[in-house]
């Protein structure tokens, strides 16, 4: 068997490998949360130190490196870039199990964030070149299925290993698969860069960045997506605490409920969201953004049910609806960004998208909700979330004025 026969050249094979990489990305990203109690007990860490380990250190580097990595994805081998990132974050995640104190834990988390920041721009650029515009949201949604699958695996398998063998073993065991997957990534055959339009990237980073930001309608849809991200991220950050503190749930029950809802309604939403958005796109040039805007309206109602409705089955139904809507927008949003930016700057466009939604939804918003919670209580503070969903719907559903027609295949009005 020659070397060329072992290469992975089909679009389906490419998608499968990238989806598995994204699953490990989210597994390693969220594993630390289920192991917080054991880490805190052994190392006598404060809650502030846990917050720095869990979100702040990761987000700062994950978002700040997105732009240079996006630029790199437009210029170097995306396959090699993903493989290098996989090895980096997997080694760092495994090394977390060898940490001796707060500072070594923090260093490992920083390197995890650096490694993981390389995946998104390169992977989504590859998918945009491997799939036609009419199937792009579906492909992006299959890729995004790594979010619920990776998170659920981290909570269930990571928690199980931690219980029977200790938190260090959980990091060591779950970090190794990424190193092996990097070898599979090296078998990928990259599709031609810039399937729509000529791939003639500018020499100047600032010129490329201006081209992305000035893409018709991009800033407007990014505002809408960032508002959706505020509510979507709050589902994992604040809802478990809310259920225990204000809705009478027991901690162990919340863990099981969150896992079941994530792997059922969340996974269904991720996969169905892309197919539904592609169907909407075939009927309207604004189909994807209209779909996400509609999800925002549904999510606003579900948030009101979760926050202010009765307990029991209605609350669980609202939680499931939020898991569905909170993940169904990921594929359509990524595909929308890919359709709007110039083909030669797709990696940088994805990086700008990640910067907007992660900085607002995962960096700033949790601090705002936390500060409000200290003053008025968590339930009242979280009333901000349905408001953000309504604002997102307004931004994405109301037709822009004026409407600029973009004469390009798959491009949308601004």
Residue, then its C-alpha position, 0 to 999 in steps of 0.5 A: x500500500x503506497x502513502x497516497x492510498x492512506x491519505x484522507x481526501x474526501x470531504x466527509x473524511x475531512x469533516x469526521x476528523x475535524x469534528x473529532x478534533x473539536x470534540x477533544x478540544x472541548x473535552x480538554x477545555x471543560x474537563x477542569x470544571x468537573x475536577x474543581x472540587x478535588x483540585x481545590x481540596x488538594x491544593x487549598x485554592x480559593x474560588x478566585x484562583x479557580x475562576x482564573x484557572x477555569x475561564x480568565x486565563x483560557x479566554x484571554x489567550x484563546x481570544x487574543x491569539x485568534x487574529x494572528x492564528x486566523x491570519x496564519x490559517x490563510x497563509x500556511x498549511x492548515x492541516x499542519x497548523x491543526x496537528x501542531x495545535x492538537x499536540x500542544x493543547x493535549x500535552x498541556x492538558x495531560x501535564x495538568x495532572x503533574x502540576x504541583x501548585x496554582x502557578x503550574x496549573x495556570x501555566x498549563x491552562x494558558x498553553x491549553x488556550x494557546x493550542x486550542x486557539x489554532x483549531x477554529x480558524x484553520x478547521x472552518x477555513x478547510x470546511x468552507x473550501x471542502x463544502x459548497x455554500x448550499x451545504x456549508x451550515x450543515x457541515x459546520x454544524x456537524x463540526x460543532x457537534x464537538x461542543x456537546x459531545x466533548x463537554x458531556x464526555x468531560x463531565x461523565x468520563x472525566x468525573x468517573x476517572x476522577x472518582x476512581x483514580x484521582x483528578x491527576x489521572x483524569x487529565x493524564x488519561x484524557x490528554x493522550x488521545x489528542x496526541x494520537x489524533x494529530x497523526x491522523x490529521x497529518x493524513x488529511x489532503x487539503x482542498x484547494x484554498x479559496x474555492x469561491x474566488x481567487x486566493x490572493x491574500x494581501x501582504x499586509x495584515x491591516x489590509x486583510x483585517x480591514x477587508x474582513x471588517x468591511x465585508x458587507x453586513x459582517x459587523x451587524x451579524x457579529x453583534x447579533x451573534x455575540x448577543x446570542x452567545x451571551x445567553x448560550x454561554x450562561x447556560x453552562x456557567x450560571x444555570x447549575x448554580x441557579x438550580x441549586x441556589x434558587x430552584x431547590x435542586x441537589x448538586x448531584x441531580x443538577x450534574x446528571x440533568x445537565x449531562x442528559x440535556x447536553x447530550x440529547x437536546x444540545x446535540x440534536x440542536x447542533x446537528x439540526x441547526x445546520x440542516x434547518x439553516x441551509x433549508x432557510x438559506x435556499x428560500x431566502x438570501x438572508x436565511x441563515x441570519x433569519x434562522x438564528x434571529x428566530x432561535x433568539x426569540x424562542x430562547x427568550x421565551x425559554x429563559x423566561x420559563x426557566x427563570x420565572x416559571x414553575x418547577x418540575x417538568x416545565x422547568x426541565x422542558x425550558x432547560x432542554x429548549x435552551x440547550x437546543x437553541x443554545x447550540x443550534x446557532x453555531x453552524x449557521x453563524x460560522x457559515x454566515x461569516x464564511x459567506x460574507x468575508x472574502x474567500x482569501x481571508x476566511x481564516x481571519x474572518x473566523x478569527x474575528x467571529x471567535x473574538x467577538x462572540x467569545x470576548x462578549x459572551x464568555x469574557x465580559x458577560x459572566x462578569x456582568x451577571x456576577x456583579x449584578x448577582x451580588x447586588x440583586x440576586x442571581x435569578x434577577x441578574x439573569x433576567x439580562x439573558x432573555x433581554x439579550x436574546x430579544x436584542x439579538x432577534x431584533x438585530x438579525x430579523x429586522x431588514x438592514x437599511x439600506x440593503x446592499x446586494x453582493x454579486x457573488x455566489x453564496x454572498x448575502x445582502x448587507 
